Amino acid sequence: MGTTHSKVAARRLWALILVLMMLAAVMALSPAAEADKDSTFTLTILHHNDGESQLLGEEEFGGVARFRTLVKQLRRQGNDDDGYPSTIGSDGPRGVLVVSSGDNFLAGPEWNASLANGIPFYDAIALDLIRYDALTIGNHEFDFGPDVFEDFVRSFDAFRPYAWKMDPPFISANLDFSGEPGLQDLADRQRIAASTVVKKDGVAIGIVGGTTETLPFVSSPRNVGVNDFVEAVQAEIDLLTLHGVKIIILSSHLQGLNTDLEVLPMLHGVDIAIAGGGDELLSNPGDLLIPGDEAIVQGSYPVWSENADGDPVPVVTGPGNYRYLGRLVAEFNRHGELVFVNSAFSGPQRVSGVAPDAVAENKKVLKKVVEPVSDFVADLAATVIGTSEVALEGRRIPGVRTEETNLGNLMADSMLWQASELAGSFGVPVPDVSLQNGGGIRNDTLIPAGEITELTTFDIAPFSNFVSIVPDVSRDTFKAILENAVSQVEFVAGRFAQVGGFSFEYDPTGTPRDPADPTTTPGNRVVTVTLDDGTPIVVAGAVVPGADLTVATIDFLANGGDEYPFGGAPFTTIGVSYQQALSFYIQDALGGLISAADYPEGGEGRIVTVP
């Protein structure tokens, strides 16, 4: 009996001890549980846009080798618990995203090094070494057609063939690749996708991509379909939300921050937006900027908007060319709701080689990318093809996108000359006139008088545009083409034309042509058009009946790029790029001398504005 009572007493004692231990555990865990409830997820977004193959940088700033080092440093800081403590509640999970919002390469001498090298392209090697989480598809990705973009994506696999699962996806929700088998294969393998879900410290973040609906008019996507941006992006957000993703990042390439601000109020569920294509510099007082950039700041970092739910959305972007890396530090509560943006650590981070924020160039990027590209460009720079007696105006504004310039005249003349030289061998008429869109002249500098090198011609004319001849262009069509060319001059649009073989006058206050409804609004800005031989084509805004014209231009415009209304007319490409035509014209037609008499500064009256 005593033994039984002893056992019962012992069991009761152990039960009491167990209860006390459980109570102690609950008391000990309750503060921690409450802390978990109140803790935030700190997300650092390192973003970049419009790298545009500017791999080499300048002596003190920029360059993809420094850029890679800066990304590595800020990624480490963002993942470090002591990097920047949470400002709300207790420190919880944290993560870092690295995102590009498009235009990951661009025609030019550095990109030509990639084309000469073949797969893997140098640009792709650099981006692969940076270790992006997602790369948005911009318009320039299609400048050389879908096949080259496919090669670009496949370059990642070629550079690290055994690490394909680590390769970042190229994202865009509103592009349809079913008409391009090569790109569709990449889409089937999720190398190209509408979105991607990235887990950081156990937290899922959805990144949805989107591309400008103007893609067919500003690049060469061939059979890539372009769907409604808002509809496609919203459908992808809804799909991610349905699968339990609470944090949604929109990474878009709409060619300007203002366009993002216009579409965000139409979209539900967006927490943060990253814009691309506009190269806007957003900055706050105290941010370290590249000297001189203080004058181009276009707003605070971030800019705030609202989504369709009425929730505030921070919108970020930055200048391209690997000169800045944007950093947004945001905090989310346990419901995936944005609760705070840490302004102390958010803003543009300049890519600097000078104190106090100097970063060293990454050795692997130097060896694999910078050194071979530098050698290629040096060879181009060492090849002198001529001399100019005058400075050549290639800046955008005021310049090749707003008015006649001597560089624009040089470009148009080189096209007219080259087309005239080769027209007979292709069985097509010699052209009467030539058109070069200002957006295809890319150096954006005033080229000083002096030596002109092969590199200079690549800086001016970097795209894969080929000289083409369009016969049988009616005079009515030609006037419509010119109305299109001057329809957006007030917006510094790339469609503004530099011309050869004729001159014209236009009234910038007149009604611009509406490409969406040209029948109702054909435009009435073009006043007179006269061929160099004195033949009138338009007088007092009215077309003079007469023979059709043969036009020399680039295939981009002949195909309807920049909404040039050639109307699907057949044309012949003569196998010479517009860069080659410029180089040949300077060397052969001008004998290596760009004279002040032929190409005076300020132009010679080919394009005149009238009240």
NORGI-V129874 format. One record per run of one state. SS is the DSSP state (a for helix, b for strand, c for the rest). FROM is the first residue (numbers start at 1). LEN is the number of residues. If there is no record, write none. Layout:
BEGIN
ss: {SS | SS}
from: {FROM | FROM}
len: {LEN | LEN}
END
This chain:
BEGIN
ss: {c | a | c | b | c | b | c | a | c | b | c | a | c | a | c | b | c | a | c | a | c | a | c | b | c | b | c | a | c | b | c | b | c | b | c | a | c | b | c | a | c | b | c | a | c | b | c | b | c | a | b | c | b | c | b | c | b | c | b | c | b | c | b | c | a | c | b | c | b | c | a | c | a | c | a | c | b | a | c | b | c | b | a | c | b | c | a | c | a | c | b | c | b | c | b | c | b | c | b | c | b | a | c | a | c | b | a | c | b | c | b | c}
from: {1 | 2 | 39 | 40 | 49 | 61 | 62 | 64 | 80 | 91 | 101 | 109 | 118 | 122 | 131 | 134 | 137 | 140 | 143 | 146 | 160 | 164 | 167 | 169 | 172 | 175 | 177 | 181 | 189 | 192 | 194 | 195 | 201 | 203 | 212 | 215 | 219 | 225 | 227 | 229 | 243 | 247 | 254 | 257 | 265 | 272 | 275 | 281 | 282 | 293 | 297 | 298 | 303 | 307 | 312 | 317 | 324 | 333 | 338 | 342 | 347 | 351 | 352 | 353 | 363 | 382 | 384 | 389 | 392 | 394 | 396 | 401 | 406 | 423 | 424 | 427 | 433 | 438 | 441 | 446 | 448 | 450 | 454 | 461 | 466 | 474 | 475 | 486 | 489 | 492 | 497 | 501 | 502 | 507 | 526 | 532 | 536 | 540 | 542 | 544 | 549 | 555 | 559 | 561 | 564 | 572 | 578 | 590 | 593 | 595 | 607 | 610}
len: {1 | 37 | 1 | 9 | 12 | 1 | 2 | 16 | 11 | 10 | 8 | 9 | 4 | 9 | 3 | 3 | 3 | 3 | 3 | 14 | 4 | 3 | 2 | 3 | 3 | 2 | 4 | 8 | 3 | 2 | 1 | 6 | 2 | 9 | 3 | 4 | 6 | 2 | 2 | 14 | 4 | 7 | 3 | 8 | 7 | 3 | 6 | 1 | 11 | 4 | 1 | 5 | 4 | 5 | 5 | 7 | 9 | 5 | 4 | 5 | 4 | 1 | 1 | 10 | 19 | 2 | 5 | 3 | 2 | 2 | 5 | 5 | 17 | 1 | 3 | 6 | 5 | 3 | 5 | 2 | 2 | 4 | 7 | 5 | 8 | 1 | 11 | 3 | 3 | 5 | 4 | 1 | 5 | 19 | 6 | 4 | 4 | 2 | 2 | 5 | 6 | 4 | 2 | 3 | 8 | 6 | 12 | 3 | 2 | 12 | 3 | 2}
END
